[in-house]
Amino acid sequence: MKILFVHQNFPAQFSQIAAHLVKQTNNELLALKAPPAANFEGVGVVPYRFLHDTQTALHPLLDEMESKVLRGEAVAEAALRLKNKGWHPDVIIGHPGWGELLFIRDIWPTAKLVVYCEYYYHAEGQDFNFDPEFQDSRYSTIERMKLKNTVMLNALVEADLAYTPTQWQRQTFPENVRHCIEVIHEGIDTDYFVPDEDAFFHIANKDVTLRAGDEVITYAARSLEPVRGFHQFMRALPEVLEKRPNAHVVIMGKTQTSYGLDPEDFDTWQEKLLAEVGHLLDPQRVHFTGFLPKEHYRTVLQVSKVHVYLTYPFLLSWSMLDAMACGAFVLGSDTSPVTEIIESGKNGLIVPFFDTSELAQAMVDQLTSTKQKTIKKAARKLIEKEFNQKNCVNDLLALISRDKKA
């Protein structure tokens, strides 16, 4: 079977399914992505080329739409080159959010088009204006969100099959298209992300070694930013460190913003929050690691006594599920992406997103708790049952193998 992946950051969400398909020797796999090229064993990864520069003097609301049209055009040009060489995919799997699938159906009208439905924006009830600290009263922002959804709706109309990772993400889409979207998570490698009572993590520049069983609080996000509750977490730490003099905090994630705006008065949110509460934090006990290699990231989760995961009503990060798989006790925010997974008191503990005092006390309580074993075991069992990567990949393979819609 000939399969084409389309994603500006390939492999991204397609890593697991691509790796599985590589092992099936009867597949021929290609991927189109934004420049530069990337290496993924068994997949021919080709960067598409932009044909035009952005234009000046456009209507302000068209800036983002223009970039999506440019991506769609670039992907279409690369697809035409493949077609002219005689290559025709049986299946196209793509993320439409950046416009990359806009024109691909016209090039290969008989290929099965499978669309990854990540998120549908709304002006109420989701991430926009969720946080009272960061309000946006401009109607133009709502207009921009409306335009963000257009490429997703176009893809859904043209898709043969569609899927999304969680029930929360599915319900963000309009009710009249939800029936087209299956819920299939990318999956967690439960053979790799496992508890390890002998795990230890060494911080060389501070000569600190943290071991499983120590009072270790962990936080992980793609970026340290308000969307992931970084500001709330940082503000809770002084109280925790004062009450627990042996506690250490490991904070994983890059400083550059991924979602939302940069702070107005600092280059990064890390700098801003350190300016606010840094003088109350012991640098010998609070450790910023940046974006860690996979094996070190796993080790940190394995030594964690309490893992804090906070998020706006937005996309659920893999990190929370990785932590549960590694046997960390998860404190999660009372937001829908989290409460879909965590049942408070059963497989984790839910805390208010905006109450830093309650968050701090929950961290203190769990650092000293001797009753975590049952909850951590239930969390691990849930990941094995509902998010086991092998099962998730098999579900996605079954979706891909399904007949095209009439």
Protein Blocks (a to p, Z undefined) as FASTA:
>chain_A
ZZddddfklgklmmmmmmmmmmpmkbccdddddddddddehiacdddddfbdcdehiafk
lmmmmmmmmmmmmmmmmmmmmmmnopacfbdcddfknopmmmmmmmmmmbccddddfbcc
dfehplnokbmklccfbfklmmmmmmmmmmmmmmmmmpmbdcdfbfklmmmpcfklmmmp
ccddebjafklmccdfkbccddfknopacdehiacdddddfbacfklommmmmmmmmmmm
mmmmmbccddeddfbdfbdcddfkbmbfklmmmmmmmmmpcfklcccebjadfklmmmmm
mmpmbdcdddddddddfklmmmmmnopacdddfbfklmmmmcghkloccddfklmklmmm
mmmmmmmpcklmmmmmmmmmmmmmmmgmklmmmmmmmmmmpccdZZ
